[in-house]
Amino acid sequence: MSVVMILLTGLPFLYGYLMAPPNTAYNGLHAFSPGDFPVYYSYINQVKDGQYFLKDLFTGEAQSLGTFNVWWFLIGLAVKISGLPIPLVFQLARLAMIPVFLFVFYLFLSYFVPEVKIRKYITVFLLFSGGLGFYFAGFSDRYFPISEQFYSWPIDLWLTESNIFNTLYQTSHFIASVTLTMLIFLLTLLAWEKRKISCAFIAGFLSLFYFNFHPYYLPVIFGVLGAYLFWLILSAKKILWQETFYLLLIFLISLPSAIYHFWLISNEPVIGFRAMQNITYISPWPFVLAGFGFLPPGFILGAYFIWKNKKLNRRLIFLIIWLLVNAALIYSPFPFHSRYTQGLQIVMAIFTVLGFLELKDYLKKKIKPKTFDFWVDNPALIFILFLLFFATAPLYSLSRDFYYFTYKPGRIKATFYLPNDVYRAIGWLDKQKNPGAVLAGGTSTNFIPAFSGQRVYSAHGHETLFFYAKAVWTALIFADNKNDALKRRILKKENIRYVFYSEYEKRFGDFNPAIKDYLKLVFDSPEAKVYEVIE
C-alpha cells in the first residue's frame, strides 16, 4: 500500500512540474489548501541559510526572537546537506513519511483488531474513504460565499486533517502529527497494560518532540488519555495509582515544549500577536457532516453491532473516547477547531468496517442466499458503492489537480507557475542584507519570504499581523498614481525597503513605480522589477 499511496500522491506533483509553461517554473503548489506551502518553504529556507530559530517573514514587523521548530529544522537540514531545491525536498519528505504512517497505523490497529484480514480491510478503507463533499461542492460555491471567518465548503475537500488521504497528500508534518498521536496513544496503553515504565518514557519523549512543532494537540493527547483513565478508574472503583503516575510522567516529560511556546508568546510581540489571530475555524456543521458523509452513520452502525454482540471491550472504548473528546474539542474554547478533526476518521473507519462485517453476518442469516450473494457478498457491487459513497473526495482532489495542471484555467497558471524573471528577482532579494520589508502583492508576496529570507509587508491571513489593514494599504499603493505624499509616508512609516513589481502587482491597478521620485530601480528584468525606497 505504501507504493500505491506514494504513486497516487506523488504523480500529480510530478505532472505539475512537467507541465510548466515556457519561461516559468512550477512552485510546488496544488489545488488542495495551497496557502501554507510558502510558509513551510520559508521555514526550510531559513534553516538552509543557517537561521535555526525561525521568524515570521510574512509580516513587516521586525522580530527579535525566533522559534526552534524541530520538524522544519530536520527538513531544512536535509536541503542544506543535499543542495536540492526546497519544493523537491518538501515533497520527498512527505513521500518518505507515508510508509512510516502505514507501519505505525498497522501497529496501532493490531492493538484493537486481532484479525489480519479485517485489519487489511480497514487499512484500505481508511486510505481511500472520505465524505460526500463532491456532491455538495457546486451547491456550496453558489449559495455559500466564502467569508473571512468561516469556509462554507465540505471539509473533505479542503481540510487536511479531516481524512487520511488529504493528510498523506499534503505535507510531511501533518503525516508526522497523526502518526505521533497514534504512537503516543499506543505506547501509553501498553505502559498501562504491561506495567512498563519504559513505554511511558518513550511516549513522554515523543510527546516532547511532537508538541515542539504541533503544540495544538496537547489537549488531544492528555484529554483523551485523561478521559480514558477516568473511565478506567470508574470501572475499577478505585484509584489506579500506577496508571496515573505513568500519565503524569508523560505529561512532565513533554511539558518543556508547552512552556517554551508560552514563553515565546509572552516575550516576543510578533509571536504573541500571531498566536492571537491564528484561529483555525471549522466550516459550519452542515459542511462538517457533508465532509464526513457516511462515516458517522457507519460508526454508529459498528458501535451498535459491537455492543449488541457483546464485543465492546476496553480497547474499543478507548477509540470511542478518542472520538468524543475530539468532537468536543472542535466546538470548545480552544481556537484550533479544524485541527481537532485529526483522528476522527481513523476511529470512524475502524467502527464502520467492523459494523459492515457484523451487518453482513446478520443479513446472511436473514435473507435468501441468492439475494445475499448479489446485494451483500458481491465484490463488484461493493467496489462501485464504495466509489460512489466513500471515495469521491480523494478522486475529486486527484482529478482536480490533473485538470488544473493540464488546462491551467483562470489564475491557476499564475498561481502554480512563477515566471523565471520573478524567481530571478527573488534571488536578487535573497542576496540583500538591508533591513526593512518588501512590499509586494498577489502570489509574489508569498514566495518572496519562501525563497529569499526577506520579510514582506503583507502576505498571509494568519502570519501577517493586522493583515486586513495592511491589505488595504497595499491595494491603495498599487491602485493608481495618485496620493504620492500619502504613499511615501506609508512606505516610510511601515519600514518598507523595497517595492516588488511584476504581473501580480499590476493586477491591482495602473501604478507606475518608474515615475516615482521616491523609488529607485535596483533590479530590472522584463517581467519583474525591484525598486528601493528612497528616504
C-alpha positions as CSV (number, residue, x, y, z in Angstrom):
1,M,0.0,0.0,0.0
2,S,2.9,2.3,0.6
3,V,3.9,2.1,-3.0
4,V,0.4,2.7,-4.2
5,M,0.0,5.8,-2.0
6,I,3.4,7.2,-2.9
7,L,2.5,6.9,-6.6
8,L,-1.0,8.2,-6.2
9,T,0.0,11.3,-4.2
10,G,3.4,11.8,-6.0
11,L,2.4,11.6,-9.6
12,P,0.2,14.8,-9.6
13,F,3.1,16.9,-8.4
14,L,5.5,15.4,-11.0
15,Y,2.9,16.0,-13.7
16,G,2.6,19.6,-12.5
17,Y,6.3,20.0,-12.8
18,L,6.4,18.6,-16.3
19,M,3.5,20.8,-17.4
20,A,5.3,24.1,-16.6
21,P,4.7,26.6,-19.4
22,P,7.7,28.2,-21.2
23,N,9.7,30.7,-19.2
24,T,8.1,29.6,-15.9
25,A,8.9,27.1,-13.1
26,Y,6.5,25.0,-11.0
27,N,6.4,26.2,-7.4
28,G,5.1,23.0,-5.8
29,L,1.5,24.1,-5.1
30,H,-1.6,22.2,-5.9
31,A,-5.3,22.9,-5.6
32,F,-5.8,21.4,-2.1
33,S,-5.2,24.1,0.6
34,P,-2.1,25.6,-1.1
35,G,-1.9,28.8,1.0
36,D,0.5,27.5,3.7
37,F,3.1,25.9,1.4
38,P,5.1,29.1,1.1
39,V,5.2,29.4,4.9
40,Y,6.7,26.0,5.2
41,Y,9.2,26.8,2.4
42,S,10.2,29.9,4.4
43,Y,11.0,27.8,7.4
44,I,13.0,25.4,5.4
45,N,14.9,28.2,3.6
46,Q,15.8,29.9,6.9
47,V,17.3,26.6,8.2
48,K,19.1,26.2,4.9
49,D,20.6,29.7,5.4
50,G,21.7,28.8,9.0
51,Q,18.9,30.5,10.8
52,Y,17.7,27.8,13.2
53,F,15.3,30.0,15.2
54,L,12.6,30.6,12.7
55,K,11.0,34.0,12.3
56,D,7.7,35.1,10.7
57,L,8.8,36.6,7.4
58,F,5.2,37.2,6.3
59,T,4.7,40.4,8.3
60,G,6.6,43.7,8.1
61,E,7.3,43.9,11.9
62,A,10.9,43.1,13.0
63,Q,11.2,40.1,15.3
64,S,13.9,39.6,17.9
65,L,13.2,36.1,18.9
66,G,12.6,33.1,16.7
67,T,11.1,29.7,17.2
68,F,13.1,26.5,17.1
69,N,10.8,24.0,15.2
70,V,12.3,20.6,15.3
71,W,10.4,19.3,12.3
72,W,11.3,22.1,9.9
73,F,14.9,22.1,11.3
74,L,15.2,18.5,10.1
75,I,13.7,19.2,6.6
76,G,15.9,22.4,6.3
77,L,18.9,20.4,7.3
78,A,18.2,17.9,4.5
79,V,18.0,20.8,2.0
80,K,21.3,22.3,3.3
81,I,23.1,19.0,3.1
82,S,21.7,17.8,-0.2
83,G,21.6,21.1,-2.1
84,L,18.3,20.0,-3.6
85,P,15.5,22.6,-4.3
86,I,13.2,23.3,-1.4
87,P,10.0,22.1,-3.1
88,L,11.6,18.8,-4.1
89,V,12.8,18.0,-0.6
90,F,9.5,19.2,0.8
91,Q,7.7,16.5,-1.4
92,L,10.4,13.8,-0.8
93,A,9.9,14.3,3.0
94,R,6.1,13.8,2.6
95,L,6.5,10.7,0.5
96,A,9.0,9.3,2.9
97,M,6.5,9.7,5.8
98,I,3.8,7.6,4.0
99,P,5.3,4.2,4.8
100,V,6.1,5.4,8.3
101,F,2.5,6.3,8.8
102,L,1.2,3.0,7.4
103,F,3.6,1.0,9.6
104,V,2.6,2.8,12.8
105,F,-1.1,2.7,11.8
106,Y,-0.9,-1.1,11.3
107,L,0.7,-1.5,14.7
108,F,-1.9,0.7,16.3
109,L,-4.7,-1.1,14.5
110,S,-3.3,-4.5,15.7
111,Y,-3.9,-3.5,19.3
112,F,-7.6,-3.1,18.6
113,V,-8.3,-5.6,15.8
114,P,-6.7,-9.1,16.2
115,E,-7.8,-10.5,12.8
116,V,-5.3,-9.8,10.0
117,K,-7.9,-9.9,7.2
118,I,-10.1,-7.3,8.9
119,R,-7.0,-5.1,9.5
120,K,-6.3,-5.1,5.8
121,Y,-10.0,-4.2,5.0
122,I,-9.8,-1.3,7.5
123,T,-6.5,0.0,6.1
124,V,-7.7,0.1,2.5
125,F,-11.0,1.7,3.7
126,L,-9.2,4.3,5.7
127,L,-6.8,5.3,2.9
128,F,-9.5,5.9,0.3
129,S,-12.6,6.9,2.2
130,G,-13.9,10.4,2.6
131,G,-17.2,12.3,2.8
132,L,-19.8,13.4,0.3
133,G,-18.4,16.8,-0.3
134,F,-18.1,16.2,-4.0
135,Y,-21.9,16.1,-4.3
136,F,-22.3,19.4,-2.5
137,A,-19.3,21.4,-3.9
138,G,-21.2,23.2,-6.6
139,F,-24.1,23.9,-4.4
140,S,-21.8,25.3,-1.7
141,D,-20.0,27.6,-4.1
142,R,-23.2,29.0,-5.4
143,Y,-25.2,29.6,-2.2
144,F,-22.5,30.0,0.5
145,P,-19.8,32.5,-0.5
146,I,-16.5,32.4,1.4
147,S,-16.4,34.7,4.5
148,E,-13.4,35.9,6.4
149,Q,-14.3,33.7,9.4
150,F,-15.9,30.5,8.0
151,Y,-15.2,28.5,5.0
152,S,-18.5,27.2,3.9
153,W,-17.3,24.2,1.9
154,P,-17.4,20.4,2.8
155,I,-14.4,19.7,4.9
156,D,-13.2,16.6,3.0
157,L,-12.5,18.9,0.0
158,W,-10.3,21.5,1.8
159,L,-9.3,20.4,5.4
160,T,-6.1,18.4,5.6
161,E,-6.8,16.8,8.9
162,S,-10.4,15.7,8.0
163,N,-9.2,12.4,6.4
164,I,-6.1,10.4,5.9
165,F,-5.9,10.7,2.2
166,N,-5.8,14.5,2.5
167,T,-3.1,14.2,5.1
168,L,-0.9,12.0,3.0
169,Y,-1.4,14.2,0.0
170,Q,-0.4,17.4,1.8
171,T,2.7,17.7,4.0
172,S,5.1,15.6,6.0
173,H,4.5,17.3,9.3
174,F,0.7,16.6,9.1
175,I,1.6,13.0,8.5
176,A,4.0,13.1,11.4
177,S,1.3,14.6,13.6
178,V,-1.3,11.9,13.2
179,T,1.5,9.2,13.3
180,L,2.8,10.5,16.6
181,T,-0.7,10.7,18.0
182,M,-1.3,7.0,17.4
183,L,2.2,6.1,18.6
184,I,1.8,8.0,21.9
185,F,-1.6,6.5,22.5
186,L,-0.4,3.0,21.8
187,L,2.7,3.3,24.0
188,T,0.7,4.7,26.9
189,L,-1.9,2.0,26.6
190,L,0.8,-0.6,26.6
191,A,2.5,1.0,29.6
192,W,-0.8,0.7,31.5
193,E,-1.5,-2.8,30.4
194,K,2.0,-4.3,30.6
195,R,3.2,-2.2,33.6
196,K,6.2,-1.0,31.5
197,I,7.6,2.4,32.6
198,S,9.8,2.3,29.5
199,C,6.8,2.7,27.3
200,A,5.7,5.7,29.3
201,F,9.2,7.3,29.0
202,I,9.2,6.8,25.2
203,A,5.7,8.2,25.0
204,G,6.8,11.2,27.0
205,F,9.8,12.0,24.8
206,L,7.7,11.5,21.7
207,S,5.2,14.0,23.1
208,L,8.1,16.4,23.9
209,F,9.1,16.1,20.2
210,Y,5.5,16.4,19.0
211,F,4.5,19.4,20.9
212,N,7.5,21.3,19.8
213,F,6.1,21.5,16.2
214,H,2.4,20.9,16.9
215,P,1.5,22.2,20.4
216,Y,-2.1,22.4,19.4
217,Y,-2.6,18.7,20.1
218,L,-1.6,18.8,23.8
219,P,-5.3,18.9,24.7
220,V,-6.0,15.9,22.4
221,I,-3.2,13.7,23.9
222,F,-3.9,14.4,27.5
223,G,-7.7,15.0,27.1
224,V,-8.2,11.5,25.5
225,L,-5.8,9.7,27.8
226,G,-7.1,11.5,30.9
227,A,-10.7,10.8,30.0
228,Y,-9.9,7.1,29.4
229,L,-8.0,6.9,32.7
230,F,-11.0,8.4,34.4
231,W,-13.2,5.7,32.8
232,L,-10.8,3.0,33.9
233,I,-10.9,4.4,37.5
234,L,-14.7,4.4,37.5
235,S,-14.8,0.9,36.2
236,A,-12.3,-0.4,38.7
237,K,-13.9,1.6,41.5
238,K,-10.6,2.6,42.9
239,I,-7.7,5.0,42.1
240,L,-5.3,3.4,39.6
241,W,-2.1,4.9,41.1
242,Q,0.4,3.3,38.7
243,E,-1.6,4.4,35.6
244,T,-2.0,7.9,37.0
245,F,1.8,8.1,37.7
246,Y,2.6,7.0,34.1
247,L,0.3,9.6,32.6
248,L,1.8,12.3,34.9
249,L,5.3,11.2,33.9
250,I,4.4,11.5,30.2
251,F,3.0,15.0,30.9
252,L,6.0,16.2,32.8
253,I,8.5,14.9,30.2
254,S,6.5,16.8,27.4
255,L,5.9,19.9,29.5
256,P,9.1,21.8,28.4
257,S,7.7,22.1,24.8
258,A,4.5,23.7,26.1
259,I,6.4,26.0,28.4
260,Y,8.7,27.0,25.6
261,H,5.8,28.1,23.4
262,F,4.1,30.0,26.2
263,W,7.4,31.8,26.9
264,L,7.8,32.8,23.3
265,I,4.2,34.1,23.2
266,S,4.9,36.1,26.3
267,N,8.3,37.5,25.3
268,E,8.1,38.1,21.5
269,P,5.3,40.5,20.4
270,V,5.2,39.2,16.8
271,I,4.8,35.6,18.0
272,G,2.2,36.7,20.6
273,F,0.1,38.7,18.2
274,R,0.3,35.9,15.6
275,A,-0.9,33.4,18.2
276,M,-3.9,35.6,19.0
277,Q,-5.0,35.7,15.3
278,N,-4.1,32.2,14.4
279,I,-7.6,30.9,14.8
280,T,-8.4,27.9,12.7
281,Y,-12.2,27.8,12.4
282,I,-14.0,24.9,11.0
283,S,-16.8,25.0,8.5
284,P,-20.4,25.3,9.8
285,W,-21.7,21.9,10.9
286,P,-23.7,21.0,7.7
287,F,-20.4,21.1,5.9
288,V,-18.7,19.0,8.6
289,L,-21.4,16.4,8.2
290,A,-21.1,16.5,4.4
291,G,-17.4,16.2,4.7
292,F,-17.6,13.0,6.8
293,G,-20.5,11.6,4.7
294,F,-21.5,8.1,5.7
295,L,-18.6,7.7,8.2
296,P,-20.7,8.9,11.2
297,P,-23.6,6.5,10.4
298,G,-21.0,3.8,9.8
299,F,-19.5,4.5,13.2
300,I,-23.0,4.2,14.8
301,L,-23.7,1.0,12.9
302,G,-20.4,-0.5,14.1
303,A,-20.9,0.6,17.7
304,Y,-24.4,-0.8,17.7
305,F,-23.5,-4.3,16.5
306,I,-20.4,-4.4,18.7
307,W,-22.5,-3.5,21.7
308,K,-25.3,-5.9,20.7
309,N,-23.0,-8.8,20.1
310,K,-21.2,-8.1,23.4
311,K,-17.9,-7.4,21.7
312,L,-17.3,-4.0,23.3
313,N,-14.1,-4.2,25.2
314,R,-12.0,-1.6,27.0
315,R,-9.8,-1.2,23.9
316,L,-12.7,-0.2,21.7
317,I,-14.0,2.0,24.4
318,F,-10.7,3.9,24.2
319,L,-11.5,4.6,20.5
320,I,-14.9,5.9,21.4
321,I,-13.5,8.2,24.0
322,W,-11.0,9.5,21.4
323,L,-13.8,10.3,19.1
324,L,-15.9,12.0,21.8
325,V,-13.0,14.1,23.1
326,N,-12.0,15.3,19.7
327,A,-15.6,16.1,18.8
328,A,-15.9,18.2,22.0
329,L,-12.6,20.0,21.3
330,I,-13.9,21.0,17.8
331,Y,-16.5,23.2,19.5
332,S,-14.5,24.1,22.6
333,P,-13.0,27.5,23.5
334,F,-9.6,26.3,22.1
335,P,-9.1,28.3,18.9
336,F,-7.9,25.4,16.8
337,H,-11.2,23.9,15.9
338,S,-10.4,22.5,12.4
339,R,-7.2,20.8,13.7
340,Y,-9.2,18.7,16.1
341,T,-10.8,16.7,13.3
342,Q,-7.5,14.9,13.1
343,G,-8.0,11.2,14.0
344,L,-11.8,11.2,13.8
345,Q,-11.7,9.4,10.5
346,I,-9.5,6.7,12.0
347,V,-12.0,5.8,14.7
348,M,-15.0,6.0,12.3
349,A,-13.3,3.9,9.7
350,I,-12.5,1.1,12.2
351,F,-16.0,1.0,13.5
352,T,-17.6,1.3,10.0
353,V,-15.7,-1.7,8.7
354,L,-16.4,-3.7,11.8
355,G,-20.1,-2.7,11.5
356,F,-20.3,-3.7,7.9
357,L,-18.8,-7.1,8.6
358,E,-21.3,-7.6,11.5
359,L,-24.1,-6.5,9.3
360,K,-23.0,-8.9,6.6
361,D,-23.1,-11.8,9.1
362,Y,-26.6,-10.7,10.3
363,L,-28.0,-10.4,6.8
364,K,-26.6,-13.8,5.8
365,K,-29.0,-15.3,8.4
366,K,-32.0,-13.2,7.4
367,I,-32.2,-13.1,3.6
368,K,-32.2,-15.7,0.8
369,P,-28.8,-16.9,-0.4
370,K,-29.2,-15.5,-4.0
371,T,-30.3,-12.2,-2.7
372,F,-27.4,-12.2,-0.2
373,D,-24.9,-13.1,-2.9
374,F,-25.9,-10.3,-5.2
375,W,-26.6,-7.4,-2.8
376,V,-24.2,-8.1,0.0
377,D,-21.5,-10.6,-0.9
378,N,-20.8,-9.1,-4.4
379,P,-17.2,-7.6,-4.7
380,A,-18.1,-5.7,-7.9
381,L,-21.1,-4.0,-6.3
382,I,-19.2,-3.3,-3.1
383,F,-16.5,-1.6,-5.1
384,I,-19.0,0.5,-7.1
385,L,-20.8,1.6,-3.9
386,F,-17.5,2.4,-2.2
387,L,-16.5,4.6,-5.1
388,L,-19.9,6.4,-5.1
389,F,-20.4,6.9,-1.4
390,F,-16.9,6.9,0.2
391,A,-14.1,7.5,-2.4
392,T,-15.4,10.6,-4.2
393,A,-13.3,13.1,-2.2
394,P,-9.9,11.5,-3.0
395,L,-10.9,11.1,-6.6
396,Y,-12.0,14.7,-6.8
397,S,-8.8,16.0,-5.3
398,L,-6.6,14.0,-7.7
399,S,-8.7,14.7,-10.8
400,R,-8.9,18.4,-10.0
401,D,-5.1,18.7,-9.8
402,F,-4.6,16.9,-13.1
403,Y,-7.2,19.2,-14.7
404,Y,-5.6,22.3,-13.3
405,F,-2.1,21.2,-14.3
406,T,-3.3,20.4,-17.8
407,Y,-5.6,23.3,-18.7
408,K,-4.5,26.0,-16.2
409,P,-7.8,27.8,-16.1
410,G,-8.2,31.3,-14.8
411,R,-5.5,32.3,-12.4
412,I,-4.2,28.8,-11.9
413,K,-1.2,29.3,-14.2
414,A,-0.1,32.4,-12.4
415,T,-0.6,30.7,-9.0
416,F,1.2,27.4,-9.7
417,Y,3.9,28.7,-12.1
418,L,6.0,31.7,-11.4
419,P,7.8,33.4,-14.3
420,N,11.5,32.9,-14.3
421,D,12.1,36.6,-14.0
422,V,10.1,36.6,-10.7
423,Y,12.4,33.9,-9.4
424,R,15.5,35.9,-10.5
425,A,14.1,39.0,-8.8
426,I,13.5,36.9,-5.6
427,G,17.1,35.6,-5.9
428,W,18.4,39.1,-6.1
429,L,16.5,40.0,-2.9
430,D,18.0,36.9,-1.2
431,K,21.4,38.5,-1.5
432,Q,20.4,41.8,0.1
433,K,21.1,42.4,3.7
434,N,19.4,45.7,4.1
435,P,16.9,45.9,7.0
436,G,13.3,46.6,6.1
437,A,10.3,44.9,4.5
438,V,9.4,44.2,0.9
439,L,6.1,45.5,-0.5
440,A,4.5,43.1,-3.0
441,G,1.1,41.8,-3.9
442,G,-0.6,38.6,-5.0
443,T,1.3,35.4,-5.4
444,S,4.7,37.0,-5.4
445,T,4.3,38.4,-1.9
446,N,4.0,34.8,-0.6
447,F,7.1,33.5,-2.4
448,I,9.5,36.3,-1.6
449,P,9.8,35.1,2.1
450,A,9.6,31.5,0.9
451,F,12.8,31.7,-1.2
452,S,14.7,34.9,-0.3
453,G,14.7,35.1,3.5
454,Q,13.4,38.7,3.2
455,R,10.3,39.6,5.2
456,V,7.3,41.1,3.3
457,Y,4.9,43.8,4.5
458,S,1.7,41.7,4.0
459,A,1.1,38.2,2.6
460,H,-0.8,35.7,4.7
461,G,-4.0,35.9,6.7
462,H,-2.6,34.1,9.7
463,E,1.0,35.0,9.5
464,T,0.7,38.7,8.7
465,L,-0.1,40.9,11.8
466,F,-3.1,43.1,11.1
467,F,-3.4,41.5,7.7
468,Y,-6.7,43.2,6.6
469,A,-5.5,46.7,7.4
470,K,-2.2,46.1,5.6
471,A,-4.1,44.6,2.6
472,V,-5.9,47.9,2.3
473,W,-2.7,49.9,2.2
474,T,-1.1,47.5,-0.3
475,A,-4.1,47.9,-2.6
476,L,-4.0,51.6,-2.2
477,I,-0.4,51.9,-3.2
478,F,-0.7,49.7,-6.3
479,A,-4.1,51.0,-7.4
480,D,-3.0,54.2,-9.2
481,N,-0.5,57.0,-9.5
482,K,-2.3,59.4,-7.1
483,N,-1.7,60.3,-3.4
484,D,2.1,60.1,-3.7
485,A,2.7,62.0,-0.5
486,L,0.5,59.6,1.4
487,K,2.2,56.6,-0.2
488,R,5.6,57.9,0.7
489,R,4.5,58.3,4.3
490,I,3.2,54.7,4.4
491,L,6.4,53.3,2.9
492,K,8.5,55.2,5.5
493,K,6.2,54.5,8.5
494,E,6.0,50.8,7.7
495,N,9.7,50.5,7.3
496,I,9.4,49.2,3.7
497,R,12.8,49.0,2.0
498,Y,11.9,47.5,-1.4
499,V,8.9,47.5,-3.8
500,F,8.5,44.4,-5.9
501,Y,6.7,44.9,-9.2
502,S,5.6,42.1,-11.6
503,E,2.4,40.9,-13.3
504,Y,1.0,40.1,-9.9
505,E,1.2,43.7,-8.6
506,K,-0.1,45.1,-11.9
507,R,-3.4,43.4,-11.3
508,F,-4.1,45.9,-8.5
509,G,-4.2,48.8,-10.9
510,D,-2.1,51.1,-13.1
511,F,0.5,52.1,-10.5
512,N,3.8,53.0,-12.3
513,P,6.8,52.8,-9.9
514,A,9.2,54.0,-12.7
515,I,7.9,57.6,-12.5
516,K,8.0,57.9,-8.7
517,D,10.8,60.1,-7.3
518,Y,10.8,58.1,-4.0
519,L,11.6,54.8,-5.8
520,K,14.8,53.8,-7.4
521,L,15.1,50.8,-9.8
522,V,17.7,48.3,-8.4
523,F,16.8,45.1,-10.3
524,D,15.4,45.0,-13.8
525,S,14.0,42.3,-15.9
526,P,11.2,42.1,-18.5
527,E,8.7,40.5,-16.1
528,A,9.9,41.5,-12.6
529,K,11.5,44.6,-11.2
530,V,12.6,45.7,-7.7
531,Y,12.6,49.3,-6.6
532,E,14.4,50.6,-3.5
533,V,12.6,53.2,-1.4
534,I,14.5,56.4,-1.3
535,E,14.3,58.2,2.1
